[in-house]
Amino acid sequence: MFKVMDKNSTISPSNIGTKAYNLYFLYKNGVNIPDTYCLPNKYCADFIISNGLYDEIKKMVYLDNYDALKYKYLNIIKHKNRFKIPYSLVDVLKQLLKKNTLWAIRSSSAYEDTLSASFAGIYKSIIGIPSDLVILGKALRKVWLSSFSHDLITYMKNIIKLNPKEILEIILHGMPVIIQELINSEKSGLVFSEHPVNPKHSEFFFECIRGLLEPLTSGMIWNESFIFDGNKVFSHFFEEQRLGFFAIKNINKNLLPGDKVQLFQENKPRIFSYFKKRSKYIHILRLPFELWNTPVLSDPEILKIYNTLSHVSNKFPKAEAEWTIKNGKIYFLQIRPITTQSNFPNYRFYLDHKGEFQGLGVSSGYAEGTLFFWKNKIDENLENKILVVHEMTPDLLPYYSKIKGIISETGSVLCHGAILSREFEIPCVILPKAAQLLRFFKKVAIDGYEGKVIKLE
């Protein structure tokens, strides 16, 4: 089901945003999507006006530099708790309370998910929200206020080439939002209809995990990747997955690590081991041993995803899609054009005798620089440095325009950090245990095409 929560709003990217418009296209073409409710831009505009933000933003229009804009944004975020959901939205949200389910709230800006810009991970998305008016309202506020982030300014400045005035005009227009029923996934993944790292290949590129999609897109967990040409799977890479994220609404609050949790997976009960809580309704569980080293997707599931994306290739000839599976049913969560591609060959992990590590290249290019080991520490002097990080989190984004490259211990070809690296045109290599392996290195060269890290000093 797809429903716009305002009968007077036309279904266009300007009113409901690109993400929602693309989902509407899937829905109209018979593709299965989760129940989706779209809040058009008018509700965000009401939020801006009713909280006095309109006048504040209008004053900012005269700012002529990005640093001043970031400072003003910071003042808004500091006082985020004073902003209330407009009365015009209360009755709309009450319609959702009739469904006793968990929700996911995602941004749907008219500027994201386009041919020129993905905005991968830039705006806030929140999953595991119960049918509670107050909690839904707070989650909506977080998503809307993600328009006032330093990350967004950095992205719009460097990727879309907008000046401060143009950025503010986009905010005043209001950001549409989609509220989707959260599918408690057994399997999730991403698929590119053209190879993301070698566009000479027309085969589909898959990445998938067990459980919810979030840890794959954020680069925390990576299980399996392969290429599918419509007939067979090849270039299959498999990494053991022991943990997964799952949405559980009714769970014993006194569970301790190691306690047993029974979930129905693939139409039969399986015993998981409790690991820890991610949020109130999202939990991290240790997978049953029999799932650690088994392929995520069956051949019929691969073929069905392939056929679905091929079916909509008239509108999306080069597409990236997110999908999830529950009880054998495949749901498409979103679809967007591929914004960037770069070239690199197959990979493996090893160390030769010359101080050269072979990792996974996820963004092509060559760079030399001094290593900087990131430990949640803000250091403004990152010019010409190569960052070594555990994972490519959003707080790195303000430095993408300054650094020469990234070496990450976790991640994959299709995670948000890799997509952003390709959009910013900086080389990026995934190298497990990089902090330990490179601890005695001072200066290195990285080759994002070959996936190599080479010691220089």
C-alpha positions as a printed Julia matrix, in Angstrom:
457×3 Matrix{Float64}:
  0.0     0.0     0.0
  1.14    3.56   -0.77
 -0.78    6.54    0.61
 -0.1    10.28    0.57
 -1.4    11.72    3.85
 -2.87   14.85    2.26
 -5.59   14.61   -0.36
 -4.69   18.02   -1.83
 -1.03   17.17   -2.57
 -0.17   16.02   -6.05
  2.11   13.01   -6.44
  5.29   14.64   -7.73
  8.95   14.69   -6.57
  8.53   18.33   -5.51
  5.66   17.51   -3.11
  6.45   14.01   -1.85
 10.2    13.83   -2.55
 12.21   11.56   -4.82
 12.37    8.53   -2.51
  8.58    8.48   -2.07
  8.0     9.12   -5.77
 10.26    6.19   -6.7
  8.4     3.95   -4.23
  5.11    5.06   -5.76
  6.45    4.02   -9.17
  7.32    0.56   -7.81
  3.9     0.23   -6.21
  2.07    1.22   -9.42
  4.14   -1.34  -11.34
  3.13   -4.2    -9.09
  6.32   -4.39   -7.03
  5.81   -5.42   -3.4
  6.69   -2.65   -0.9
  5.97   -2.31    2.84
  2.85   -0.29    3.72
  4.06    3.26    3.09
  2.56    6.56    4.22
  4.0     9.77    2.78
  3.93   13.12    4.57
  4.32   15.75    1.82
  6.51   18.82    2.24
  3.61   20.95    3.56
  3.86   19.28    6.99
  7.54   20.07    7.32
  6.8    23.64    6.21
  4.14   23.81    8.96
  6.74   22.5    11.43
  9.18   25.25   10.4
  6.57   28.02   10.64
  4.84   26.89   13.86
  8.16   26.71   15.72
  9.39   30.13   14.61
 12.13   28.64   12.44
 10.91   30.41    9.31
 12.0    33.84   10.57
 15.33   32.44   11.79
 16.04   30.86    8.42
 15.02   34.0     6.53
 17.64   35.95    8.51
 20.28   33.37    7.53
 19.63   33.88    3.81
 21.97   36.87    3.89
 24.88   34.77    5.19
 27.57   34.52    2.53
 29.78   31.77    3.94
 29.34   28.16    5.02
 31.02   28.5     8.43
 28.52   31.15    9.52
 25.69   28.92    8.36
 27.1    25.97   10.34
 27.24   28.15   13.46
 23.59   29.16   13.08
 22.63   25.53   12.49
 24.39   24.54   15.7
 22.26   26.98   17.7
 19.1    25.44   16.25
 20.16   21.88   17.08
 21.11   22.91   20.64
 17.48   23.87   21.28
 15.88   20.97   19.4
 13.7    19.92   22.35
 11.67   23.14   22.16
 10.35   22.3    18.7
  6.88   20.76   18.62
  4.98   18.8    15.99
  2.32   21.07   14.37
 -1.34   20.47   15.24
 -2.07   19.92   11.54
 -0.12   16.65   11.8
 -1.61   15.19   14.98
 -4.8    13.85   13.38
 -2.75   12.45   10.49
 -0.46   10.51   12.83
 -3.44    9.18   14.78
 -4.45    7.26   11.66
 -1.23    5.25   11.96
 -1.88    4.37   15.59
 -4.62    1.98   14.45
 -1.9    -0.4    13.26
 -0.17   -2.21   16.11
  3.22   -2.38   14.42
  6.72   -0.91   14.4
  7.62    1.83   11.94
 10.6     3.2    10.02
 10.76    6.92    9.26
 12.93    8.02    6.34
 13.63   11.34    4.65
 12.38   11.94    1.11
 13.96   15.19   -0.04
 13.39   16.23   -3.64
 17.19   16.44   -3.98
 18.15   12.97   -2.7
 18.12    9.68   -4.63
 18.64   11.5    -7.93
 21.02   10.86  -10.83
 23.54   13.38   -9.45
 23.32   12.86   -5.68
 22.4     9.93   -3.44
 22.55   11.68   -0.01
 23.46    8.22    1.3
 23.18    8.35    5.1
 23.11   12.17    5.18
 19.56   12.67    6.41
 18.38   10.87    9.54
 16.45    7.61    9.3
 14.91    6.01   12.39
 13.69    2.42   12.67
 11.8     0.51   15.35
  9.25    3.21   16.29
  6.08    1.95   18.03
  2.54    3.16   17.27
  2.74    5.88   19.9
  1.85    9.49   19.09
  4.56   11.07   21.26
  7.33    8.75   20.1
  6.31    9.09   16.44
  6.32   12.88   16.82
  9.81   12.93   18.37
 11.15   10.69   15.62
  9.68   12.97   12.94
 11.31   15.94   14.63
 14.72   14.22   14.48
 14.34   13.47   10.78
 13.27   17.02    9.92
 16.0    18.6    12.04
 18.62   16.52   10.22
 18.22   19.23    7.56
 20.17   21.44    9.96
 23.32   19.33   10.11
 26.92   20.15    9.26
 26.98   16.97    7.19
 24.22   18.29    4.94
 26.03   21.6     4.36
 29.25   19.77    3.5
 27.45   17.46    1.07
 25.42   20.18   -0.67
 28.47   22.41   -0.97
 30.78   19.78   -2.45
 28.48   17.44   -4.38
 25.55   19.62   -5.55
 27.61   22.86   -5.56
 24.98   24.95   -3.76
 25.71   28.24   -1.99
 24.33   29.02    1.53
 21.3    30.87    0.16
 20.31   27.97   -2.09
 20.67   25.49    0.81
 18.32   27.57    2.96
 15.75   27.86    0.17
 15.62   24.05    0.02
 14.96   23.88    3.77
 12.17   26.47    3.56
 10.49   24.34    0.89
 10.04   21.6     3.52
 11.29   18.02    3.46
  8.78   15.24    2.74
  9.0    12.11    4.89
  7.89    8.52    4.43
  6.64    6.35    7.28
  6.97    2.66    6.42
  5.84   -0.41    8.27
  9.05   -2.0     9.54
  9.43   -5.52    8.2
 11.17   -7.74   10.78
 13.54   -9.09    8.18
 15.01  -12.54    8.01
 17.29  -11.42    5.18
 18.14   -8.02    3.73
 20.42   -6.55    1.14
 21.31   -4.18   -1.65
 21.49   -4.79   -5.38
 22.97   -2.73   -8.23
 21.61   -3.4   -11.71
 25.04   -2.57  -13.11
 28.31   -3.49  -11.46
 29.12   -0.54   -9.13
 32.89   -0.93   -9.43
 33.3    -2.01  -13.04
 30.62   -0.57  -15.35
 32.0    -2.68  -18.23
 30.09   -5.55  -16.64
 26.32   -5.46  -17.06
 25.69   -8.11  -14.38
 23.84   -7.39  -11.14
 25.9    -6.96   -7.99
 24.37   -8.2    -4.69
 25.3    -7.7    -1.04
 23.22   -9.35    1.67
 23.03  -10.18    5.38
 20.69  -11.91    7.81
 18.38   -9.67    9.82
 17.62   -5.98    9.3
 19.41   -3.94    6.63
 20.81   -1.19    8.88
 24.17   -2.8     9.79
 24.93   -3.44    6.1
 24.23    0.12    4.88
 26.17    1.57    7.83
 29.1    -0.77    7.17
 28.98   -2.56   10.53
 28.2    -6.06    9.23
 28.93   -7.62    5.86
 28.11  -11.22    5.06
 27.94  -12.06    1.38
 28.45  -10.5    -2.05
 28.22  -11.92   -5.54
 27.54  -11.13   -9.19
 24.51  -12.54  -11.02
 24.18  -12.44  -14.81
 20.61  -13.75  -15.02
 21.68  -17.38  -15.14
 24.45  -18.07  -12.65
 26.22  -16.64   -9.6
 29.95  -15.9    -9.77
 32.65  -13.84   -7.99
 31.04  -15.1    -4.78
 32.61  -13.72   -1.58
 31.38  -15.0     1.76
 32.25  -13.85    5.27
 30.93  -15.59    8.38
 28.06  -13.67   10.0
 27.42  -14.4    13.67
 25.35  -11.36   14.73
 22.22   -9.83   13.28
 19.81   -6.96   14.04
 16.16   -7.88   14.61
 12.99   -5.92   15.43
 11.26   -7.49   18.41
  8.26   -5.67   19.87
  7.47   -8.0    22.77
 10.65   -9.19   24.42
 11.6   -10.0    27.99
 13.17   -6.82   29.41
 15.34   -8.87   31.77
 17.19  -10.77   29.06
 20.92  -11.1    29.63
 23.68  -11.82   27.08
 23.57  -15.52   26.25
 19.88  -16.01   27.05
 17.92  -17.98   24.45
 15.45  -16.23   22.11
 13.18  -18.15   19.72
 12.3   -16.55   16.38
 10.55  -17.97   13.35
 12.98  -17.83   10.44
 12.17  -19.21    7.0
  8.91  -20.69    8.36
 10.46  -22.64   11.21
 11.48  -21.84   14.79
 15.17  -21.21   15.42
 16.97  -20.55   18.68
 19.05  -17.35   18.81
 21.3   -16.16   21.63
 20.7   -12.67   23.06
 23.67  -10.33   22.6
 22.6    -6.77   23.47
 19.98   -4.08   22.93
 20.42   -1.63   20.04
 17.33    0.42   20.93
 14.08   -0.28   22.75
 12.71   -2.51   19.98
 15.83   -3.32   17.92
 18.0    -6.08   19.38
 21.27   -7.69   18.37
 21.14  -11.48   18.47
 23.75  -14.17   17.89
 22.65  -16.31   14.98
 22.16  -20.07   15.3
 25.35  -21.94   14.39
 23.77  -23.55   11.32
 23.31  -20.08    9.74
 26.86  -18.83   10.23
 28.26  -20.18    6.99
 25.2   -20.76    4.81
 24.31  -18.56    1.8
 21.74  -15.89    2.62
 19.67  -16.1    -0.56
 18.23  -19.12   -2.32
 18.42  -19.34   -6.13
 14.67  -18.53   -6.56
 15.07  -15.43   -4.33
 18.05  -14.19   -6.36
 16.14  -14.67   -9.59
 13.03  -12.92   -8.26
 15.0    -9.83   -7.16
 16.8    -9.82  -10.53
 13.52  -10.08  -12.46
 11.84   -7.35  -10.4
 14.63   -4.86  -11.04
 14.73   -5.82  -14.72
 10.97   -5.21  -14.88
 11.4    -1.53  -13.93
 14.54   -0.94  -16.02
 12.66    1.4   -18.36
 12.65    4.06  -15.61
 15.78    2.84  -13.76
 18.25    1.48  -16.35
 21.03    1.8   -13.75
 19.48    1.3   -10.34
 20.41    0.66   -6.74
 17.69   -0.97   -4.64
 17.25   -2.01   -1.02
 15.21   -5.14   -0.33
 14.21   -7.34    2.58
 12.6   -10.78    2.98
 10.12  -12.05    5.56
  8.42  -15.48    5.38
  9.58  -15.89    1.8
  8.03  -12.58    0.67
 10.36   -9.98   -0.87
  9.77   -6.28   -0.12
 11.56   -3.43   -1.88
 12.35   -0.63    0.6
 13.64    1.94   -1.88
 15.16    2.36   -5.33
 17.35    5.1    -6.8
 19.71    5.68   -9.74
 23.35    4.7    -9.39
 25.18    7.99   -8.84
 28.81    6.84   -8.97
 30.86    3.94  -10.22
 34.56    3.19  -10.05
 36.74    0.35  -11.23
 38.61   -2.33   -9.33
 39.2    -6.07   -9.72
 38.58   -9.0    -7.37
 40.28   -8.95   -3.96
 41.77  -10.99   -1.17
 43.44  -10.2     2.17
 47.18  -10.84    2.59
 50.5    -9.17    3.49
 53.52   -9.55    1.25
 57.15   -9.03    2.21
 57.32   -5.37    1.15
 54.87   -3.86    3.62
 51.95   -4.06    1.22
 48.46   -5.0     2.36
 45.78   -6.2     0.0
 42.26   -5.18    1.0
 38.96   -4.43   -0.73
 38.9    -1.33   -2.92
 35.53    0.4    -2.77
 36.4     3.77   -4.33
 39.07    4.1    -7.0
 41.96    6.55   -7.03
 45.53    6.78   -5.75
 46.75    8.89   -2.83
 49.78    9.26   -0.58
 49.58   10.75    2.87
 50.31   10.61    6.58
 48.11    8.23    8.54
 45.66    9.6    11.08
 44.03    7.05   13.39
 40.48    8.25   14.07
 39.14    7.61   17.57
 36.03    9.81   17.7
 38.4    12.73   17.95
 37.82   15.96   16.05
 41.04   17.28   14.58
 40.67   20.22   12.22
 44.16   19.66   10.82
 43.32   16.74    8.56
 44.57   18.24    5.3
 46.34   15.68    3.12
 45.94   12.9     5.69
 44.68    9.37    5.18
 42.15    8.38    7.83
 42.2     4.96    9.48
 38.76    4.26   10.97
 36.88    1.31   12.42
 33.77    2.15   10.41
 32.73    5.0     8.11
 30.25    6.82   10.34
 28.41   10.04    9.35
 30.61   12.19   11.63
 33.45   11.74    9.13
 31.58   13.56    6.37
 32.77   17.13    7.19
 36.34   15.92    6.54
 35.74   14.19    3.19
 36.66   17.37    1.31
 39.96   17.7     3.23
 41.39   14.2     3.51
 43.22   12.31    0.77
 41.75    8.87    1.45
 40.14    6.44    3.9
 41.14    3.02    5.22
 38.25    1.4     7.09
 38.28   -1.83    9.1
 34.63   -2.54    8.25
 32.32   -1.81    5.34
 31.46   -3.05    1.88
 31.14   -1.89   -1.71
 27.54   -0.71   -1.27
 27.57    0.76    2.26
 26.87    4.48    2.67
 30.51    5.35    3.43
 31.7     3.7     0.2
 29.05    5.47   -1.88
 30.03    8.84   -0.38
 33.73    8.16   -1.01
 32.97    7.59   -4.69
 30.86   10.75   -4.84
 33.64   12.8    -3.21
 36.15   11.07   -5.52
 38.53    9.98   -2.77
 40.13    6.51   -2.68
 38.83    4.12   -0.05
 40.02    0.66    0.98
 38.43   -1.81    3.41
 41.18   -3.52    5.44
 40.17   -5.64    8.46
 42.23   -4.92   11.61
 43.8    -1.9     9.87
 44.58   -0.07   13.13
 46.61   -3.02   14.36
 48.29   -3.81   11.04
 49.29   -0.2    10.34
 50.16    0.9    13.88
 53.89    1.25   13.08
 53.33    2.96    9.72
 53.66    6.73    9.39
 53.03    7.39    5.71
 51.29    5.14    3.18
 49.95    5.08   -0.35
 46.5     3.68   -1.01
 45.19    2.4    -4.31
 41.4     2.29   -4.3
 41.33    0.5    -7.65
 43.54   -2.41   -6.61
 42.51   -2.25   -2.94
 46.12   -1.91   -1.8
 47.73   -0.12    1.15
 51.51    0.35    0.67
 54.02    1.43    3.3
 56.06    4.53    2.39
 57.47    5.41    5.82
